C-alpha cells in the first residue's frame, strides 16, 4: 500500500487540527463571508481533486476571476494537466495536509472527488469555516447529506452542489411553464438516462499493481481497504457500491432536479423498484444493477395534487405517450411531463424544454418571471462575496433533499426488484431494516465525519 505510514501519520495530525479549527468556527465564518483573503480582494480557492471532472470545475471557477490558490489530487499523472494549467497554485497529494497547511489562506474549497470522499472532505472544510462547492451527488449516503447540511448551517457559509443545469435557461423556462399552469396539472413525470456508460452488475475485478503516480490509500479514503484495479479507478468507480451511486446518482442530479424544483416536490413518501436487472451471480455485493425502473410517489402539496415520478435507466426507455407528435422522440436523457393541457419534455440539465403534443400550436408561453442565473459558478462566488447563501441556487437547502431522493432510489435498487420503501424523513426509516442500514454511513478505522 503506497505511503500508508505517512498517510496515517498525516491523518492523525489533521484530525487534531480540524478539531481545533472547529472550536474557532464562529470567528472564521464571520471572516470568510466578506471579500477574499488575497490582497486584490479575490477569493482564494482550493481544489480537492484536480484531474478528470475537476477540470471543468477549475475552468468554471477560474472564469469568475478568482485565484486558483491550491490544487490537490491523489493521482499526479491524471492531474498533471491541471498542475501545468495553473502553475501558480500550490500542489498537494493529501487534502488534509492542504487544509492544515493553507487553511488560514483559503476562502473556499471545491470538492471534485469520487462520491465516497465527498462527505469527509467537505465536512473538514466546513469545520474550518470554509465555503464549499461539491460535485454531485452530494454524498454516498443519506446520513452524510444530513450531516453536511447541519454543519453548513452552523458554519454560516455559502454552499453549492455541482448540478450545473440548475443554472440553465431551460430550467427557468420549465419552472415557468409548470408553475404558471400553462401545461395544466402535472401528476406524472417520466425521467430517463442512457447511463450507465461504465459497467454495472459485475463482481469486483482482481487486484492489480498500483500505478506509480497514484496514492491508492488516499484514493480509498474512508472506504474499505480493498485492492486497486484499473477497472475501477480512475473512471469506472461509479458502478461500484463502495465508491459511487450508479446511473441514478450520477445523472439523476441533472435530470430529477428539474421536476423536483418546478413542482416543489419535497421528499418522496414511497419508492418502489419495478426493475433492477441482475445477471451476474454475486454482483449485488459489489456493483449497481445494469438497468432499472424505479417509481417515486410524492404527496399533494402547495396547491397541486400528488405526483408520480418514474425513473428509467440502462436498457429501459420512457414509453411514448399517446398524442405525442410524430416529429418528436422521447428523451434519451431528460424528462417528460404529462400535463392536463399539454405534454412537455426537456433534455438533461434542463435543456431545451418543448411542447410535444399535437395541440402544441395552441400553447401560450408564460411570461418570464424567474430571475436568470449569471452562471452556476458565478452564483456561488457572488453568494460568498455578498454574504448571502441563498444566491447560490443549488445550495445545500436544495442539494440535500435532491440527494436524499436519489439515494432512496439507489438503496431500493440495491435491494432488488419488488422492493418498496416508505420514507420517514424525521426518523430516517424506510420500513425495511436492510435499507435502513444503507441510509447510514460507515467508514474504515481512522476516518470519520
Order of alpha helices (4+ residues) and beta strands (2+ residues): alpha-alpha-beta-alpha-beta-alpha-beta-alpha-beta-alpha-beta-alpha-beta-alpha-beta-alpha-alpha-beta-beta-beta-beta-beta-beta-alpha-alpha-beta-alpha
